[in-house]
Amino acid sequence: DAKTTQPPSMDCAEGRAANLPCNHSTISGNEYVYWYRQIHSQGPQYIIHGLKNNETNEMASLIITEDRKSSTLILPHATLRDTAVYYCIVREVGTGANNLFFGTGTRLTVIP
Amino acid sequence: GAGVSQTPSNKVTEKGKYVELRCDPISGHTALYWYRQSLGQGPEFLIYFQGTGAADDSGLPNDRFFAVRPEGSVSTLKIQRTERGDSAVYLCASSSRTGEQYFGPGTRLTVT
């Protein structure tokens, strides 16, 4: 059963920020929000994760609302190579339930 | 360093045949995962190893599917009496005990 809801597709102009939303209204207190992406014909790639604070790394930023019921992945300057399916996943860490439930994700197309 | 590798990259087999798919995880990673991805869908969890033992095999669809990891490193996914519905990309991932999952490129299995 899906724990997250994402729009099926989005477009973004090259060089602009891509903001990918995710709803996870049933998230529990010990579940993290993870983002992975999958470029065509490749395996999924880890992007970022967070619990309740906003997070930033070299790839993206993750903004989690105060009630933790939704989040947004931000790619600050999208390039053509960012075209991929982006998956938002909620997951407990350290409890033994280690598998990832991917859902169908958001297909992001970066347009030249 | 080397990432997760999977062999073969493509496998075509006839219905009813037996196949083995191999996964070489990142050196030192104790956890190993198998997922299956059908066209247009996100990856679906099959089985998770912690060391040599299968810690969670709840995703295996039926008893035709079996996986081993005898020395806690390389893993083999085995499918007996293949069916056309088994056609998919089979993905392997590895991680440190509580770390992020790193995925291989997958094996595309086609059952004719």
Backbone of each chain as ProteinMPNN parsed JSONL, in Angstrom:
{"seq_chain_A": "DAKTTQPPSMDCAEGRAANLPCNHSTISGNEYVYWYRQIHSQGPQYIIHGLKNNETNEMASLIITEDRKSSTLILPHATLRDTAVYYCIVREVGTGANNLFFGTGTRLTVIP", "coords_chain_A": {"N_chain_A": [[0.841, -1.192, 0.0], [0.526, 2.214, -0.879], [2.335, 4.756, 0.754], [2.833, 7.284, 0.118], [1.99, 10.095, -1.972], [2.345, 11.267, -5.195], [2.563, 13.624, -7.927], [1.987, 12.381, -11.254], [3.564, 13.342, -13.378], [5.822, 15.986, -14.374], [7.011, 19.038, -15.825], [9.976, 20.963, -16.388], [11.809, 23.9, -17.015], [15.059, 24.03, -18.382], [17.72, 24.999, -16.267], [16.093, 26.289, -14.49], [14.545, 26.11, -11.199], [13.486, 22.97, -10.041], [10.67, 21.802, -8.472], [9.512, 19.286, -6.646], [6.662, 17.828, -5.416], [5.432, 15.957, -2.56], [3.077, 14.034, -0.868], [2.563, 12.736, 2.334], [0.652, 11.924, 4.359], [0.101, 10.102, 6.365], [2.379, 9.582, 7.73], [4.523, 8.288, 10.257], [5.982, 8.971, 13.521], [8.603, 7.945, 13.627], [9.4, 7.587, 11.067], [11.313, 8.271, 8.195], [11.67, 10.569, 5.45], [12.523, 9.751, 2.253], [14.223, 10.329, -0.831], [14.61, 9.074, -4.052], [15.927, 8.727, -7.37], [15.402, 7.662, -10.765], [17.025, 7.31, -13.596], [16.497, 6.777, -17.056], [16.751, 3.383, -17.912], [18.596, 2.816, -15.937], [19.611, 1.829, -12.574], [17.853, 2.781, -9.536], [18.801, 5.839, -7.851], [20.075, 7.128, -4.892], [19.061, 10.208, -3.428], [18.502, 12.078, -1.244], [17.596, 12.388, 2.244], [15.4, 12.921, 5.068], [14.221, 13.712, 8.401], [12.712, 15.604, 10.061], [13.79, 18.118, 9.944], [14.806, 20.55, 7.498], [16.85, 19.596, 4.756], [19.942, 19.688, 2.967], [22.029, 18.834, 0.252], [24.696, 18.133, -2.078], [23.241, 17.532, -4.291], [20.509, 18.201, -4.01], [17.773, 19.899, -2.295], [15.728, 19.301, 0.556], [12.598, 19.961, 1.7], [10.614, 19.808, 4.45], [7.381, 19.896, 5.711], [6.106, 21.461, 8.726], [4.244, 19.862, 10.086], [4.9, 17.484, 9.018], [3.477, 16.169, 7.061], [3.798, 16.516, 4.403], [6.232, 17.039, 1.777], [8.856, 18.634, -0.145], [10.975, 18.182, -2.828], [13.746, 19.861, -4.023], [15.411, 20.724, -6.895], [17.873, 22.836, -7.549], [18.896, 24.066, -9.922], [17.882, 22.911, -12.633], [19.065, 20.483, -14.941], [19.385, 18.938, -18.205], [20.171, 16.377, -17.702], [18.881, 15.763, -15.388], [16.452, 14.755, -15.99], [14.218, 12.283, -15.201], [12.617, 9.624, -13.304], [11.272, 10.411, -10.231], [11.213, 9.3, -6.958], [9.434, 9.389, -3.973], [9.72, 8.29, -0.737], [8.65, 6.846, 2.299], [10.117, 5.69, 5.247], [11.012, 3.548, 7.916], [13.899, 3.598, 9.975], [16.441, 1.472, 11.068], [14.891, -0.426, 12.312], [14.695, -2.861, 11.233], [12.881, -3.121, 9.188], [13.715, -2.772, 6.299], [13.314, -2.628, 3.549], [12.499, -0.779, 0.566], [9.595, 0.997, -0.445], [8.499, 1.828, -3.48], [6.389, 2.984, -5.073], [4.89, 4.803, -7.849], [6.064, 7.196, -8.544], [7.227, 10.478, -9.748], [7.468, 11.577, -12.988], [9.891, 13.547, -14.142], [10.504, 15.903, -16.597], [13.002, 17.68, -18.058], [13.159, 20.538, -19.889], [14.751, 21.84, -22.771]], "CA_chain_A": [[0.0, 0.0, 0.0], [1.337, 3.406, -1.002], [2.324, 5.674, 1.871], [3.089, 8.619, -0.426], [1.277, 10.471, -3.186], [3.124, 12.192, -6.014], [1.987, 13.812, -9.272], [2.622, 11.436, -12.17], [4.559, 13.942, -14.257], [6.078, 17.421, -14.294], [8.028, 19.59, -16.716], [10.743, 22.061, -15.834], [12.743, 24.477, -17.981], [16.477, 23.899, -18.044], [18.264, 26.132, -15.534], [15.164, 26.724, -13.447], [14.405, 25.187, -10.08], [12.433, 21.958, -10.119], [10.091, 21.567, -7.147], [8.708, 18.063, -6.735], [5.929, 17.661, -4.163], [5.071, 14.622, -2.096], [2.207, 13.981, 0.302], [2.716, 11.547, 3.179], [-0.16, 12.367, 5.492], [0.033, 9.083, 7.423], [3.739, 9.306, 8.207], [4.617, 8.149, 11.715], [7.053, 9.768, 14.103], [9.93, 7.377, 13.424], [9.626, 7.364, 9.638], [12.029, 9.286, 7.457], [11.303, 10.791, 4.051], [13.639, 9.498, 1.343], [14.024, 10.559, -2.26], [15.467, 8.415, -5.023], [15.526, 8.962, -8.753], [15.79, 6.614, -11.692], [17.228, 7.739, -14.97], [16.103, 5.704, -17.974], [17.609, 2.202, -18.088], [19.561, 2.685, -14.851], [19.037, 1.544, -11.269], [17.555, 3.983, -8.74], [19.926, 6.544, -7.244], [19.722, 7.873, -3.69], [19.268, 11.652, -3.518], [18.527, 12.786, 0.019], [16.552, 11.984, 3.161], [15.272, 13.765, 6.242], [13.22, 13.316, 9.391], [11.813, 16.742, 10.255], [14.479, 19.339, 9.555], [15.159, 20.663, 6.087], [18.161, 19.06, 4.464], [20.534, 20.077, 1.688], [23.311, 18.252, -0.109], [25.192, 18.622, -3.362], [22.295, 17.224, -5.352], [19.162, 18.753, -3.861], [17.294, 20.294, -0.969], [14.484, 18.662, 0.971], [11.825, 20.805, 2.609], [9.561, 19.017, 5.096], [6.484, 20.788, 6.449], [6.22, 21.309, 10.171], [3.44, 18.714, 10.512], [5.535, 16.329, 8.348], [2.536, 15.478, 6.187], [4.212, 16.67, 3.009], [7.599, 17.519, 1.573], [9.193, 19.062, -1.497], [12.358, 18.028, -3.264], [14.104, 20.982, -4.877], [16.644, 20.713, -7.674], [17.944, 24.299, -7.692], [19.149, 24.498, -11.311], [17.696, 21.647, -13.344], [19.736, 20.253, -16.22], [18.758, 17.869, -18.998], [20.513, 15.095, -17.075], [17.983, 15.519, -14.263], [15.244, 14.081, -16.474], [14.193, 10.984, -14.533], [11.473, 9.406, -12.419], [11.657, 10.723, -8.86], [10.399, 8.563, -6.007], [9.374, 9.823, -2.578], [9.508, 7.064, 0.024], [8.768, 6.958, 3.75], [10.791, 4.468, 5.687], [11.616, 3.486, 9.245], [15.316, 3.279, 9.921], [16.989, 0.818, 12.249], [13.942, -1.333, 12.958], [14.682, -4.115, 10.497], [12.035, -2.996, 7.991], [14.658, -2.004, 5.498], [13.032, -2.535, 2.135], [11.929, 0.476, 0.099], [8.382, 0.906, -1.233], [8.742, 2.913, -4.432], [5.27, 3.627, -5.753], [5.095, 5.058, -9.281], [6.926, 8.347, -8.684], [6.955, 11.605, -10.64], [8.376, 11.655, -14.139], [10.314, 14.927, -14.394], [11.134, 16.155, -17.887], [13.649, 18.99, -18.134], [13.005, 20.973, -21.279], [15.811, 22.798, -23.135]], "C_chain_A": [[0.878, 1.246, 0.0], [1.198, 4.247, 0.252], [2.531, 7.09, 1.391], [2.26, 8.829, -1.684], [2.1, 11.518, -3.915], [2.388, 12.425, -7.333], [2.704, 12.898, -10.249], [3.701, 12.058, -13.042], [4.654, 15.447, -14.018], [7.1, 17.789, -15.353], [8.731, 20.734, -16.001], [11.682, 22.581, -16.906], [14.168, 24.333, -17.468], [16.984, 25.167, -17.37], [17.363, 26.67, -14.45], [15.147, 25.696, -12.325], [13.249, 24.225, -10.347], [11.964, 21.668, -8.693], [9.138, 20.387, -7.248], [7.999, 17.818, -5.404], [5.651, 16.197, -3.838], [4.185, 14.753, -0.866], [2.411, 12.663, 1.034], [1.975, 11.801, 4.479], [-0.226, 11.364, 6.628], [1.399, 8.748, 7.996], [3.755, 9.229, 9.73], [5.894, 8.821, 12.211], [8.448, 9.253, 13.85], [10.207, 7.041, 11.967], [10.305, 8.568, 9.006], [11.413, 9.438, 6.072], [12.572, 10.649, 3.212], [13.234, 9.874, -0.072], [15.088, 9.796, -3.038], [15.036, 8.875, -6.403], [16.055, 7.849, -9.632], [15.819, 7.187, -13.095], [17.001, 6.532, -15.868], [17.187, 4.635, -18.099], [18.723, 2.098, -17.039], [18.845, 2.259, -13.572], [18.737, 2.827, -10.528], [18.799, 4.526, -8.052], [19.43, 7.32, -6.034], [19.993, 9.36, -3.888], [19.475, 12.254, -2.142], [17.481, 12.176, 0.936], [16.524, 12.926, 4.363], [14.186, 13.248, 7.166], [12.23, 14.459, 9.625], [12.473, 18.077, 9.911], [14.714, 19.36, 8.056], [16.593, 20.202, 5.897], [18.629, 19.544, 3.105], [21.821, 19.292, 1.489], [23.681, 18.745, -1.499], [24.207, 18.384, -4.5], [21.012, 18.035, -5.238], [18.938, 19.277, -2.45], [15.969, 19.603, -0.709], [13.824, 19.551, 2.007], [10.674, 19.966, 3.142], [8.689, 19.978, 5.901], [6.538, 20.48, 7.944], [5.415, 20.12, 10.694], [3.907, 17.404, 9.878], [4.593, 15.586, 7.413], [2.872, 15.661, 4.72], [5.644, 17.189, 2.95], [7.777, 17.92, 0.117], [10.676, 18.835, -1.736], [12.653, 19.16, -4.233], [15.442, 20.707, -5.558], [16.871, 22.153, -8.084], [18.143, 24.799, -9.126], [19.085, 23.249, -12.19], [18.472, 21.62, -14.66], [19.044, 19.112, -16.945], [19.024, 16.507, -18.376], [19.659, 14.791, -15.845], [16.661, 14.903, -14.699], [15.254, 12.635, -15.974], [12.841, 10.82, -13.849], [11.963, 9.58, -10.99], [10.675, 10.057, -7.898], [10.553, 9.142, -4.608], [8.957, 8.604, -1.75], [9.581, 7.397, 1.504], [9.251, 5.625, 4.293], [11.247, 4.597, 7.129], [13.071, 3.112, 9.093], [15.701, 2.587, 11.219], [16.042, -0.126, 12.943], [13.895, -2.688, 12.281], [13.799, -4.067, 9.272], [12.788, -2.141, 6.984], [14.306, -1.881, 4.037], [12.352, -1.206, 1.817], [10.66, 0.196, -0.69], [8.369, 2.085, -2.174], [7.497, 3.612, -4.954], [5.589, 3.859, -7.221], [5.85, 6.35, -9.553], [6.395, 9.453, -9.572], [7.966, 11.594, -11.765], [8.663, 13.121, -14.422], [10.992, 14.998, -15.754], [11.694, 17.558, -17.87], [13.724, 19.376, -19.6], [14.077, 22.004, -21.625], [15.27, 24.205, -23.318]], "O_chain_A": [[1.842, 1.342, 0.761], [0.095, 4.437, 0.762], [2.415, 8.025, 2.184], [1.879, 7.878, -2.367], [2.502, 12.527, -3.335], [1.674, 11.544, -7.811], [3.902, 12.657, -10.102], [4.66, 11.379, -13.411], [3.719, 16.088, -13.537], [7.944, 16.978, -15.734], [8.16, 21.386, -15.127], [12.29, 21.795, -17.632], [14.44, 24.494, -16.278], [16.716, 26.275, -17.835], [17.807, 27.424, -13.584], [15.652, 24.582, -12.464], [12.182, 24.622, -10.815], [12.765, 21.332, -7.82], [8.079, 20.487, -7.868], [8.652, 17.623, -4.379], [5.638, 15.331, -4.713], [4.504, 15.494, 0.064], [2.428, 11.599, 0.415], [2.573, 11.882, 5.552], [-0.575, 11.731, 7.75], [1.555, 7.735, 8.676], [3.084, 10.008, 10.408], [6.767, 9.189, 11.426], [9.399, 10.034, 13.854], [11.139, 6.297, 11.664], [9.932, 9.717, 9.243], [10.72, 8.544, 5.587], [13.563, 11.342, 3.44], [12.072, 9.756, -0.462], [16.28, 9.858, -2.737], [13.917, 9.354, -6.587], [17.029, 7.177, -9.292], [14.789, 7.5, -13.691], [17.282, 5.399, -15.479], [18.356, 4.926, -18.352], [19.691, 1.364, -17.239], [17.618, 2.321, -13.493], [19.306, 3.869, -10.852], [19.722, 3.784, -7.717], [18.47, 8.085, -6.136], [21.024, 9.739, -4.445], [20.506, 12.875, -1.888], [16.563, 11.51, 0.458], [17.493, 13.634, 4.639], [13.339, 12.449, 6.766], [11.031, 14.289, 9.405], [11.784, 19.055, 9.62], [14.81, 18.311, 7.419], [17.442, 20.395, 6.767], [17.825, 19.78, 2.204], [22.602, 19.104, 2.422], [23.055, 19.663, -2.03], [24.338, 18.986, -5.566], [20.482, 18.505, -6.245], [19.771, 19.128, -1.556], [15.189, 19.351, -1.628], [14.403, 19.858, 3.049], [9.852, 19.471, 2.371], [9.2, 20.78, 6.683], [6.954, 19.4, 8.366], [5.84, 19.445, 11.632], [3.364, 16.339, 10.173], [4.897, 14.463, 7.011], [2.27, 15.005, 3.87], [6.186, 17.702, 3.929], [6.958, 17.59, -0.74], [11.519, 19.248, -0.94], [11.886, 19.391, -5.168], [16.461, 20.489, -4.902], [16.115, 22.663, -8.911], [17.611, 25.845, -9.495], [20.104, 22.612, -12.457], [18.524, 22.61, -15.389], [18.218, 18.406, -16.367], [18.212, 15.59, -18.501], [19.709, 13.68, -15.317], [15.833, 14.562, -13.854], [16.166, 11.865, -16.275], [12.027, 11.744, -13.817], [12.952, 8.969, -10.586], [9.461, 10.231, -8.011], [11.666, 9.355, -4.127], [7.946, 7.966, -2.045], [10.464, 8.141, 1.931], [8.828, 4.564, 3.836], [11.8, 5.623, 7.524], [13.433, 2.382, 8.171], [15.351, 3.032, 12.312], [16.333, -0.591, 14.045], [13.145, -3.57, 12.7], [13.952, -4.905, 8.383], [12.53, -0.946, 6.84], [14.937, -1.097, 3.328], [11.717, -0.592, 2.675], [10.627, -0.722, -1.509], [8.244, 3.227, -1.733], [7.583, 4.801, -5.261], [6.458, 3.192, -7.781], [6.247, 6.588, -10.694], [5.276, 9.386, -10.082], [9.175, 11.6, -11.53], [7.789, 13.853, -14.886], [11.931, 14.253, -16.033], [10.953, 18.524, -17.691], [14.27, 18.651, -20.432], [14.296, 22.944, -20.861], [16.03, 25.124, -23.624]]}, "seq_chain_B": "GAGVSQTPSNKVTEKGKYVELRCDPISGHTALYWYRQSLGQGPEFLIYFQGTGAADDSGLPNDRFFAVRPEGSVSTLKIQRTERGDSAVYLCASSSRTGEQYFGPGTRLTVT", "coords_chain_B": {"N_chain_B": [[35.214, 3.914, -5.895], [34.201, 0.543, -6.851], [30.861, 0.029, -7.897], [27.626, -1.52, -7.33], [27.351, -4.488, -9.109], [25.734, -6.324, -11.724], [24.998, -9.372, -13.29], [23.725, -11.509, -15.895], [23.487, -8.598, -18.078], [21.376, -8.646, -19.756], [18.943, -11.158, -20.28], [17.545, -13.684, -22.099], [15.128, -16.113, -22.13], [13.442, -19.269, -22.522], [10.042, -20.044, -21.872], [9.44, -21.963, -18.995], [12.06, -22.667, -18.502], [15.016, -22.621, -16.367], [16.576, -19.973, -14.579], [19.41, -18.04, -13.499], [20.359, -15.187, -11.757], [22.875, -12.862, -11.092], [24.364, -10.969, -8.43], [26.768, -8.656, -7.481], [27.678, -7.116, -4.671], [28.558, -3.875, -3.211], [31.764, -3.81, -1.837], [32.079, -4.847, 1.491], [29.549, -4.103, 2.265], [26.907, -5.133, 4.245], [24.22, -5.621, 3.948], [21.891, -6.744, 1.509], [19.723, -6.444, -1.234], [17.009, -7.547, -3.268], [15.04, -6.459, -5.968], [12.2, -6.165, -8.147], [11.236, -4.876, -11.279], [8.64, -3.945, -13.219], [7.518, -2.859, -16.466], [6.925, 0.577, -16.542], [6.347, 0.739, -13.884], [7.267, 1.268, -10.408], [10.17, -0.052, -8.686], [9.717, -3.23, -7.059], [9.918, -4.761, -3.939], [11.66, -7.786, -3.274], [13.388, -9.572, -1.708], [15.498, -9.531, 1.206], [18.747, -9.603, 2.461], [20.685, -9.915, 5.362], [23.872, -10.137, 5.937], [24.564, -13.537, 5.565], [22.076, -14.633, 5.771], [18.581, -14.714, 4.886], [16.788, -12.063, 5.789], [14.297, -11.057, 5.325], [11.962, -12.301, 3.297], [9.559, -11.723, 2.243], [8.612, -10.584, -0.081], [8.949, -12.273, -2.222], [7.343, -13.707, -4.964], [6.321, -16.332, -5.295], [6.953, -19.9, -4.794], [8.663, -20.507, -6.848], [10.68, -18.765, -6.961], [13.84, -18.08, -5.605], [16.542, -17.145, -3.5], [20.02, -16.826, -2.759], [22.846, -16.263, -0.617], [25.553, -17.242, 0.037], [28.126, -16.691, 1.186], [27.892, -14.264, 2.279], [28.381, -12.194, 0.567], [28.393, -12.08, -2.636], [25.298, -12.565, -4.336], [22.747, -14.748, -5.572], [19.906, -14.824, -7.527], [17.376, -17.055, -8.126], [15.274, -18.502, -10.491], [12.818, -20.768, -11.08], [11.228, -22.813, -13.592], [10.361, -20.752, -15.441], [8.005, -18.17, -16.265], [6.06, -16.246, -18.621], [5.154, -13.968, -17.363], [7.165, -13.407, -15.585], [8.916, -11.779, -16.794], [10.854, -8.925, -16.594], [12.753, -6.178, -15.147], [15.326, -7.013, -13.044], [16.512, -5.858, -10.084], [19.3, -5.227, -8.01], [20.449, -4.204, -4.819], [22.713, -2.798, -2.425], [23.756, -2.128, 0.958], [25.335, -0.533, 3.787], [24.816, -1.428, 7.244], [22.851, 0.344, 8.281], [22.733, 2.161, 6.299], [22.359, 4.005, 3.183], [20.73, 2.652, 0.277], [22.407, 1.341, -2.476], [22.08, 0.93, -5.854], [22.385, -1.56, -8.427], [22.735, -1.82, -12.057], [20.803, -3.493, -12.996], [19.231, -6.516, -14.274], [17.818, -7.353, -17.256], [15.243, -9.436, -17.78], [13.787, -11.54, -20.1], [11.169, -13.575, -20.885], [10.268, -15.887, -23.192]], "CA_chain_B": [[35.263, 2.464, -5.865], [33.246, -0.147, -7.696], [29.497, -0.006, -7.41], [26.951, -2.805, -7.411], [27.303, -4.985, -10.477], [24.788, -7.414, -11.941], [25.189, -10.114, -14.535], [24.006, -10.753, -17.108], [22.702, -7.37, -18.201], [20.154, -9.085, -20.43], [18.787, -12.61, -20.347], [16.341, -14.147, -22.789], [14.963, -17.538, -21.888], [12.154, -19.806, -22.93], [9.093, -20.419, -20.811], [9.708, -23.262, -18.388], [13.475, -22.844, -18.208], [15.566, -22.142, -15.092], [17.559, -18.906, -14.753], [20.109, -17.51, -12.334], [20.802, -13.814, -11.912], [23.931, -12.653, -10.103], [24.585, -9.626, -7.918], [27.993, -8.402, -6.719], [27.424, -5.862, -3.937], [29.707, -3.058, -2.854], [32.573, -4.504, -0.844], [31.866, -4.435, 2.87], [28.133, -3.915, 2.566], [26.355, -6.344, 4.852], [22.829, -5.808, 3.52], [21.688, -6.897, 0.075], [18.299, -6.452, -1.559], [16.554, -7.782, -4.635], [13.775, -5.854, -6.361], [11.773, -6.465, -9.518], [10.582, -3.701, -11.843], [7.916, -4.147, -14.474], [7.472, -1.655, -17.299], [6.035, 1.639, -16.102], [6.115, 0.649, -12.441], [8.434, 1.398, -9.564], [10.7, -1.336, -8.226], [9.002, -3.92, -5.987], [10.818, -5.525, -3.083], [11.562, -9.247, -3.302], [14.04, -10.243, -0.592], [16.553, -8.761, 1.851], [19.729, -10.376, 3.216], [21.63, -9.29, 6.281], [24.891, -11.184, 5.979], [24.257, -14.722, 4.755], [20.698, -15.076, 5.948], [17.476, -13.9, 4.369], [16.091, -11.45, 6.918], [12.92, -10.775, 4.929], [11.702, -12.796, 1.933], [8.112, -11.589, 2.087], [8.272, -10.094, -1.406], [9.055, -13.305, -3.265], [5.953, -13.928, -5.389], [5.911, -17.736, -5.118], [8.089, -20.771, -4.48], [9.589, -20.667, -7.974], [11.745, -17.783, -6.75], [14.691, -18.388, -4.466], [17.795, -16.397, -3.553], [21.031, -17.258, -1.796], [24.012, -15.397, -0.415], [26.231, -18.214, 0.911], [29.302, -16.179, 1.899], [27.616, -12.912, 2.746], [28.784, -11.186, -0.411], [27.645, -12.273, -3.884], [23.991, -13.207, -4.211], [22.152, -15.262, -6.788], [18.45, -14.983, -7.556], [17.105, -18.226, -8.963], [13.872, -18.614, -10.878], [12.54, -22.059, -11.707], [10.028, -22.924, -14.436], [10.016, -19.36, -15.739], [6.754, -17.851, -16.95], [6.154, -14.965, -19.339], [4.925, -12.915, -16.382], [8.391, -13.121, -14.843], [9.7, -10.801, -17.569], [10.985, -7.674, -15.841], [14.129, -5.86, -14.782], [15.61, -7.432, -11.673], [17.48, -4.92, -9.525], [19.965, -5.568, -6.759], [20.992, -3.062, -4.092], [23.411, -3.145, -1.189], [23.949, -1.01, 1.873], [25.846, -0.841, 5.106], [23.695, -1.912, 8.047], [21.779, 1.345, 8.37], [23.018, 3.182, 5.299], [21.507, 4.118, 1.997], [20.826, 1.551, -0.673], [23.025, 1.643, -3.76], [21.516, -0.021, -6.801], [23.052, -1.943, -9.653], [22.031, -1.422, -13.28], [19.7, -4.406, -13.25], [19.223, -7.551, -15.316], [16.534, -7.402, -17.964], [14.867, -10.82, -18.084], [12.681, -11.711, -21.046], [10.745, -14.971, -21.013], [9.502, -15.989, -24.454]], "C_chain_B": [[34.176, 1.85, -6.711], [31.876, -0.116, -7.044], [28.949, -1.411, -7.431], [26.951, -3.253, -8.878], [26.358, -6.173, -10.565], [25.071, -8.064, -13.292], [24.149, -11.21, -14.659], [23.209, -9.45, -17.13], [21.366, -7.662, -18.877], [20.132, -10.601, -20.464], [17.465, -12.907, -21.034], [16.262, -15.647, -22.59], [13.579, -17.981, -22.34], [11.303, -20.15, -21.71], [9.414, -21.826, -20.32], [11.161, -23.498, -18.018], [13.824, -22.248, -16.841], [16.593, -21.051, -15.382], [18.179, -18.526, -13.418], [20.596, -16.109, -12.666], [21.761, -13.499, -10.768], [24.046, -11.191, -9.707], [25.885, -9.59, -7.123], [27.828, -7.08, -5.981], [28.709, -5.059, -3.758], [30.451, -3.751, -1.71], [32.329, -3.941, 0.558], [30.425, -4.188, 3.241], [27.535, -5.218, 3.082], [24.94, -6.643, 4.382], [22.744, -5.862, 2.005], [20.208, -7.099, -0.192], [18.094, -6.834, -3.019], [15.194, -7.124, -4.815], [13.457, -6.288, -7.786], [10.989, -5.261, -10.025], [9.955, -4.057, -13.181], [7.787, -2.811, -15.183], [6.46, -0.651, -16.752], [5.745, 1.651, -14.618], [7.405, 0.947, -11.687], [8.943, 0.023, -9.148], [9.876, -1.901, -7.073], [9.961, -4.839, -5.253], [10.564, -7.023, -3.22], [12.107, -9.857, -2.01], [15.192, -9.389, -0.089], [17.426, -9.702, 2.666], [20.49, -9.443, 4.151], [22.7, -10.349, 6.525], [24.489, -12.333, 5.066], [22.794, -15.106, 4.786], [19.674, -14.128, 5.353], [16.678, -13.369, 5.545], [14.625, -11.199, 6.61], [12.746, -11.258, 3.499], [10.229, -12.65, 1.576], [7.686, -11.129, 0.692], [8.396, -11.121, -2.52], [7.649, -13.734, -3.672], [5.451, -15.357, -5.198], [7.159, -18.593, -4.946], [8.956, -21.084, -5.692], [10.798, -19.754, -7.832], [12.515, -18.135, -5.488], [15.968, -17.575, -4.599], [18.726, -16.891, -2.467], [22.139, -16.231, -1.729], [24.967, -16.15, 0.52], [27.412, -17.675, 1.702], [29.112, -14.739, 2.343], [28.076, -11.818, 1.816], [27.921, -11.313, -1.661], [26.318, -12.974, -3.594], [23.51, -13.673, -5.578], [20.649, -15.388, -6.6], [18.141, -16.083, -8.563], [15.612, -18.298, -9.236], [13.686, -19.925, -11.624], [11.294, -21.947, -12.58], [9.513, -21.531, -14.816], [8.716, -19.255, -16.529], [6.901, -16.486, -17.619], [5.945, -13.791, -18.389], [6.131, -12.59, -15.524], [9.26, -12.099, -15.571], [9.669, -9.457, -16.862], [12.462, -7.339, -15.746], [14.313, -6.226, -13.32], [16.779, -6.597, -11.158], [18.036, -5.447, -8.215], [20.485, -4.292, -6.126], [21.743, -3.568, -2.875], [23.557, -1.901, -0.326], [24.744, -1.482, 3.082], [24.63, -1.054, 6.006], [22.525, -0.921, 8.127], [21.912, 2.419, 7.31], [22.066, 3.155, 4.126], [21.744, 2.94, 1.061], [21.403, 2.06, -1.99], [22.635, 0.537, -4.733], [22.477, -0.332, -7.943], [22.218, -1.551, -10.86], [20.869, -2.338, -13.644], [20.007, -5.443, -14.315], [17.847, -7.551, -15.948], [16.265, -8.834, -18.367], [13.654, -10.816, -19.013], [12.395, -13.191, -21.18], [9.843, -15.08, -22.235], [8.592, -17.213, -24.459]], "O_chain_B": [[33.317, 2.559, -7.235], [31.738, -0.22, -5.825], [29.699, -2.381, -7.537], [26.594, -2.484, -9.77], [26.199, -6.93, -9.608], [25.342, -7.392, -14.287], [23.729, -11.784, -13.655], [22.347, -9.237, -16.278], [20.359, -7.009, -18.602], [21.162, -11.248, -20.652], [16.407, -12.444, -20.608], [17.226, -16.366, -22.853], [12.672, -17.168, -22.514], [11.822, -20.502, -20.651], [9.63, -22.748, -21.107], [11.463, -24.442, -17.288], [13.054, -21.491, -16.25], [17.388, -21.175, -16.314], [17.566, -18.667, -12.36], [21.175, -15.877, -13.727], [21.489, -13.83, -9.614], [23.854, -10.291, -10.526], [26.085, -10.388, -6.207], [27.839, -6.022, -6.611], [29.798, -5.512, -4.109], [29.843, -4.214, -0.745], [32.368, -2.73, 0.777], [30.106, -4.074, 4.424], [27.643, -6.265, 2.443], [24.506, -7.794, 4.415], [23.435, -5.122, 1.305], [19.526, -7.828, 0.528], [18.897, -6.491, -3.887], [14.319, -7.21, -3.953], [14.336, -6.723, -8.531], [10.176, -4.691, -9.298], [10.64, -4.418, -14.139], [7.932, -1.755, -14.566], [5.295, -0.981, -16.528], [4.976, 2.486, -14.142], [8.496, 0.886, -12.254], [8.213, -0.964, -9.251], [9.396, -1.157, -6.218], [10.715, -5.596, -5.865], [9.419, -7.474, -3.274], [11.394, -10.567, -1.302], [15.79, -8.623, -0.845], [16.926, -10.499, 3.459], [20.881, -8.337, 3.777], [22.467, -11.332, 7.229], [24.114, -12.112, 3.915], [22.324, -15.832, 3.91], [19.866, -12.913, 5.319], [15.975, -14.121, 6.22], [13.798, -11.134, 7.52], [13.326, -10.681, 2.579], [9.714, -13.364, 0.715], [6.52, -11.272, 0.325], [7.985, -10.858, -3.651], [6.843, -14.09, -2.812], [4.26, -15.561, -4.961], [8.28, -18.083, -4.95], [9.904, -21.86, -5.574], [11.815, -19.946, -8.498], [11.934, -18.444, -4.448], [16.429, -17.34, -5.715], [18.29, -17.319, -1.398], [22.344, -15.44, -2.65], [25.165, -15.741, 1.664], [27.677, -18.163, 2.801], [30.07, -14.074, 2.739], [28.159, -10.653, 2.206], [26.843, -10.724, -1.738], [26.228, -13.847, -2.731], [23.825, -13.071, -6.604], [20.18, -15.985, -5.631], [18.591, -16.039, -9.708], [14.792, -18.171, -8.327], [14.309, -20.165, -12.659], [10.425, -21.108, -12.345], [8.364, -21.187, -14.538], [8.377, -20.119, -17.337], [7.748, -15.679, -17.237], [6.514, -12.72, -18.602], [6.121, -11.593, -14.803], [10.24, -11.609, -15.01], [8.602, -8.917, -16.569], [13.317, -8.1, -16.199], [13.542, -5.796, -12.462], [17.878, -6.622, -11.712], [17.315, -6.041, -7.414], [20.92, -3.385, -6.836], [21.443, -4.642, -2.354], [23.489, -0.773, -0.815], [24.816, -2.678, 3.365], [23.503, -0.869, 5.547], [21.36, -1.312, 8.05], [21.28, 3.471, 7.404], [21.104, 2.388, 4.089], [22.81, 2.324, 1.057], [20.954, 3.064, -2.541], [22.839, -0.646, -4.46], [23.268, 0.511, -8.365], [21.122, -1.011, -10.712], [20.049, -2.001, -14.498], [20.907, -5.278, -15.137], [16.836, -7.726, -15.268], [16.977, -9.391, -19.202], [12.64, -10.174, -18.74], [13.274, -13.972, -21.546], [8.789, -14.446, -22.303], [7.882, -17.451, -25.436]]}, "name": "protein", "num_of_chains": 2, "seq": "DAKTTQPPSMDCAEGRAANLPCNHSTISGNEYVYWYRQIHSQGPQYIIHGLKNNETNEMASLIITEDRKSSTLILPHATLRDTAVYYCIVREVGTGANNLFFGTGTRLTVIPGAGVSQTPSNKVTEKGKYVELRCDPISGHTALYWYRQSLGQGPEFLIYFQGTGAADDSGLPNDRFFAVRPEGSVSTLKIQRTERGDSAVYLCASSSRTGEQYFGPGTRLTVT"}
